[in-house]
Structures are given as C-alpha cells and as structure tokens.
Amino acid sequence: MTNVADRQQVIEDLAPILPHLYQYLEAACAEAKEYFFVHEASIDGALASHIVRWNFLRMLHAEGDLLGIAHIEELGLSGISFWVRGYHLRIWKAGDEEPGTLTRFASSPSKSAFLGQQLTFWEWDQAAMVGNLVILWEVDADWHLHTVRLGPPQAVEGRFVLQWQVDVPCPVGAVGHGGLESTEAAPPPVHFECEESAIDDEQG
C-alpha cells in the first residue's frame, strides 16, 4: 500500500497535477505583483501572500474537476487545503526558517494534527486515503515565483519537519525563475531533484 514515505510513488501519483499547481502559484504571484503596481505601492508581504492564496483558490475551484480534486476545504484568510488522489495537501509560503522545518505553521490544533500525519477521513475516500503533504512556495525579491517544494510532514522530537522534499520543476509555458519563460519540457518524475531533511540533534 502506498504511503507518504514512498517518495517515488508519491511523485508518480501527483505527476499529472503538480505542473498545474506550479502554474497556478506562478499566475497568482503575478496577480499579487500587479495589484501593487496598479496602486503604485511597495509590496506588502502579508497582503501579497493573501492575494496569492485567493487567486490560487480561484483557479483551483475553476479547474478542480479537470484535475480530479476531490474536495477543497473552506478556510479563513484564503487558506489552501484540498484532497486529490488520496492525498491531503496544504500550501504555505516558506519563510526564513531552516529548509524543511514546519513548526511555525503549527499555529492551531488542526494544523498540528495535519503536520503530525493525522488523517481527516471523508466518506468518499476512507479506503483510498494515503497521507498528508505540504507544498512550500518561495518568491525572489521581485515576487517572481522562485521555488516550489513538495514533501510529507512529520513530527520529530517535538518539531514538525519534512520527511523528504523535492523541488517541483517549472513546467513548459511557465515563466520560471527570474521571469524567464521555460522552453524545455519538465523532467519526468524520476528526475526530480530530491533531498532528505536534515535533523540537527542540537536543535531537537
């Protein structure tokens, strides 16, 4: 049976979905940047992040049926939480924390439960539910989408970290790092650049 520790299987399961999620995030970042340009204002990170989440959800609702999205959770402040192919995904903007560290996202009991791999079962997918996954996105100084990473959360010595993580490649047609359009096909799942989350015992 598939579980979130099986990195290659997770990547293969979500390979048809991840390019779309990347493009939604990229388009949403462009919408956020445009908002501040129109209003001739410097970018406010908190508001920009909210605009990104709102626009991402708008696109996900519009095309969710085509992607096989089973359920989109309604959360405050345009939080992103949805189920697809037996996985529960939550998407957050990465901060300045150590890569792979998720503890700052555990701001509520429901988030802590999610990060600890407690499953939320829905009537239609109890048998198929695999586990929880996090997508972290980062922008550069100009608010172009820079990095999108995927991995399963887990609790380790009182902290929440990614068990493993992969960079989601920029798909064909997406703008990519620094605003340059990607003209090469995204690599197949087996060529995702992977790294294990390092756990420093001194910080445990």
N, C-alpha and C positions, 0 to 999 in steps of 0.2 A: 504494500500500500504506500502511495506517495506521502511523504511528509516534508515539512519545510526545511529540514536538514539536508534533503537531497537537492543540492544546488542545481545540478544539471537538469533534473526533471522539472523543477520549478521554472527554470528558464525556458525549457521546451514548451511547457504548458502555456506560458504567457507570451511566447514569441509573437503571436499574431496581434496581441493587444498593446504591447509596450511601445511600438512606433507611434501609435495614435496618442497614447498618453504623453509621450515626449512632445508631439506636435501641439497638443492642447496646452501644455505648460509653456511652450515657446510662444504661441499666439497670445496666451494670457499675459505673459511678461511684456509683450509688445503693446497690449492694450493698457497695461499699467503705465508704461513709459509714455504713451501717447496722452494719457489723461493729464499728467503733469506738464507735458509740452503745451497742450492746448491752454491750460490755465497759467502758463508762464510761471511755474513754481518749481522749486527744488523738490526732488523726490523724497517723500516721507516713507521710510521703510515699512512701518506698520500698516499705513494705508495702502501702499503699493502691494504688500503681501495679501491684503484683503481683496483688492481688485483682482489679483491673480487667481485667488481661490474662487471668487464669484464667477469669473469668466470661465475658468476650468469647469466648474459645475454646470454652467450654461451649455457648454459644448458636450459635456458628458451626458446630460439629460437629452440633448438633441440627437445624439448618435448612439446612445447606450444600447438600444435594441439591436443595432447592427453589430455591436461589439460583443453581444451576449452578456451584458451587465445584468446580473440577477436582481440586484436591489441597491438603491442609493439611499443612504441614511440622511435624514434631515437633521442638521446640527446648527447650533448658533454660530454667528460670525463666519458663515460660509465654510465651516469645516468640511473636509473631504474624507468621506468614508463610504466604501462600496464593496460589493461582493461580486466576484467573477470567477468562473471555472473552479469553484470550491475554495477560493482564497478570499480573505477579508483584507482589503488594502486601505491604509490610511496614508495620506500625502501631507508632508510638512516641509517648510523651508528650513534648510540646515542653517546653523548658526556658527559661532566661533568655537564650539566645543570640540574636543578631540574627535576625529573622524570615527564614526561607528558608535559613538556614545549617544544614548537616547534619554537619559534620566530627566533632562529638563522638560521633556514632553509629558512626563507622568504627573500632570497637574490636576488630575481628578481620578476618582476610583475607577471610572470606566476606561480611562486611558491606561492606568496602571494594569488593569485586568487584560487589556489588549496587548500591552507590551510584555506581559507575562505569559502570553500564548493561551489565555483563557478564551475559549471559543464561544461565540454567540450563535446559537443554532436557530435557524429559520425553518419553518415547516417543510419548505420545498427542498432543502439541501442538507438535512441532517446526515444522511449516509455519505454524501459527497464532500463534506467539509474537510479541508486539508489543514489549514492553519492561517496565521496572521502574517502579513507582510507590510513593510514600511517602504515608501518611496520618499527620498530626500532630494530636494532640488536646490541648486545654488545659482546665483547670478554674478556677473562681473560688476565692475564699478559703474558701467553704463546701463545696468539692468538688462543685458542680454542673458538669456539662459546659458549657463556655463556647464553645469554638471547635473545629471540625474542618476541617482543610485537606488538600487533595489536590494532588500535583504530582509530576513526574518528577525524580529526582536526576540530577546530572551533576557531573563533575569540572571545575573551573575554577581554573587557576593553583595547583594543589596543595591546593585546598579542595573540599569537596563542598557543593553548594548545590542549591536547587530551580530548575529551568529556568524554570518558571512555577508559579503556585499559585492555587487557587480555594478559597473558603470553601464547604463543603458546607452547604446550608441545612437548618434544622431542619424535619423533615417533620411532617405532620399527626399529632397524637396524641403527639408527643414533648413533653417538658416545656420544653426550651429554656433560654435564658439566665436565670439567677436563679431557676429553679424555676417559671417561668410557662408554662402549657400553651399550645402553638401551636394556634390555631384557624383559621389561614389555610393554604391549600394551598401546598406548596413551589413556588417558581418553576420554570418549565421550564428545561432545561439552558442555553439561550442567554442566560438572565438571571442566571447565576451571576456573583457579583462576583469579578473577576479582578484580579490584579496581577502584574507581572513582578518577579522577584527582582532587586534592585539589587545590582550588584557594585561595591564600593568599591575602586578601584585601590590606594589606600593600604594596604588590608588584604590585598592579594593576595600 
